Amino acid sequence: MPSSLSSELSSWPGTSTVTDPFAIDAEHLAEFGHSTYLDPAYVDLTISKNNVLGPDLIDGFMLLSMLMHVEFSQQSLKREGVYGFNYGLDRVRFTYPVMVGEQIRYHRTITEVDERTPTRFVISSQNTVEICESGEIAMYAEWKTMLIDGHAEDE
């Protein structure tokens, strides 16, 4: 049986969301380093210690991984049986440094909904991280998510 999700998703292109400002603290930066094995217990961090911006620089990959936090905190779709997977990234740029404690906010605009099957959809979005005080864009990423209507697939 076809999913009724198609008509709901057809209105998504062009919609935008913006998070409230928040800051990444030193504790979370350290935990990210540890969880990605970027830790003195696993690797020599001499080159990182020589970084002119210092140890309070937020890693670009941490900014990118925060897309998951944003997605889960601002879910656009709350429907029983619908779930998503990270489908990929087409373009990522880290354009300005973000330091521990700086207020940032994420902007997301849905650019396309591609119906792959009656129950599977690829959602494309443009995402940026803005530094609140300066207005600088620190990250740009084109992200794709696969949404699946599990209930319709089970029927």
N, C-alpha and C positions, 0 to 999 in steps of 0.2 A: 504494500500500500504506500503511495507517495506521501511524503512529509508535507505538513502544512507550514513548515518552516520557511519555505521559499517566499511566500507572500509577505511574511513578517520581515525577512531580511532584505527584501527589495527596497525598503525605505532607508536602509542604513547608509548607502554611499552619500558622502557629503556631511554626515553628522560628525560632530567634534565633542570631545570631552577634555577637561583640564582638571588636574588634581589641585587640591589645596597645597600651599607651600609646605615643604618639610625639609629637614636636614638629615644627612647621613652622619652618624657620630663615629668617633674613633673606635668604639667597641665593635660596631658592625663592620667597619673597614677591616679590623684585625680578624674578625671571624670569617670574612670573605677570603682574606689571604690564607687563613688556615684551611678553609674548606676546599680551596683550589690548589693546595700544596705549595702556595707561595709563602713559605714559612721557613725560617732559618733551620728548622729541624730537617727539612727536605732539600733545600737548594741554597746556594751561595747568593745572598742578596746584595753583594758589594755594588753591583751596577745600579741597583735601585737606591741604595744609600747615597750614591753620587748624584742622584737626580737633583737638579737645581731648585725644583719646586718643593722639595722636602717630603717628609713622611706623611704629611696630611693630604697629599694628592689622592683623590678618589680614582681608583682604577676605572678606565673606560669600560672594561667588561663588567664591572660591578654596576655601572650606570645602565648598561644594556640589560643585565639580568633583572634589574628593578622593573622592567616591563611586566614581568610576571606579577609583582606586587601590585602594580597599577591595575592590571587586568582583573585580579581577584578582588581588589578593593572597590572597583567601579564596574562590576559586571553589567554588561549591556543586556544580557539575555539570561533570564532565570526561568528555565523551563525544565521540568522533570525529564530525565532521560537524554538531554542534550549535553554533550561534552566536547571538549576541544583538545587539540594537540598543537604544539609548536610545529609549524610546517616549514618555516625557514625565513631567511632574511635575504633581501635582494641588494641592499645598499646600507652600509653603516659608516658613519663618519663621526669622529671625536674631534670637535672643532675648537674647544675652549676648555681650559682646566677647571675642575670643580674641586674645592677644598673641603675638608671635614668642617662641618658646622654651617656651611653656606646654605641658605634657603634656595631650594630648587622646586620646580614644578614640571610635570610631564603634560605634554599636549598630544592628543591623538585625534587624527581625522581618518575615518573610514573612506578609502578611495574606490574600492571595488568589492563586489560580492560575486564570486564565480561559482555557479552551480555545476559541480562535477558529476553528480548523480542526483536523483530526487531526494536523497538523504544526506548528501555530503557537499559541503560548501567551503570554498577557500575565501577567507576574509583578508583583504589587503588593507594595510593602514600605514600612514605616515606618522612617525612619532618623533617628538623633539623633547629635549631637556633644556629648560630655560633657567638661567641663574636670575633669581628674582631681583636682586639689588641692581645689577647692571643691565639686565635684559639680554645679555649675550646668550646665544644658542650654543650649548656645550656638546650636544649629541644629536644626530639625525639618524633615524633607522626606518627602513621600509620593512615591515614585518608581515608575515603571512601566517594565519592560523586556520587549521582545518576544523570546522564544526561538523559534528556528526549527530544526527537524530537517531539515537540508539533505540528508542521505542519503535520508531517506524521501521528500522532495520529488523527488529525482532518479530514484526508481524508477518 
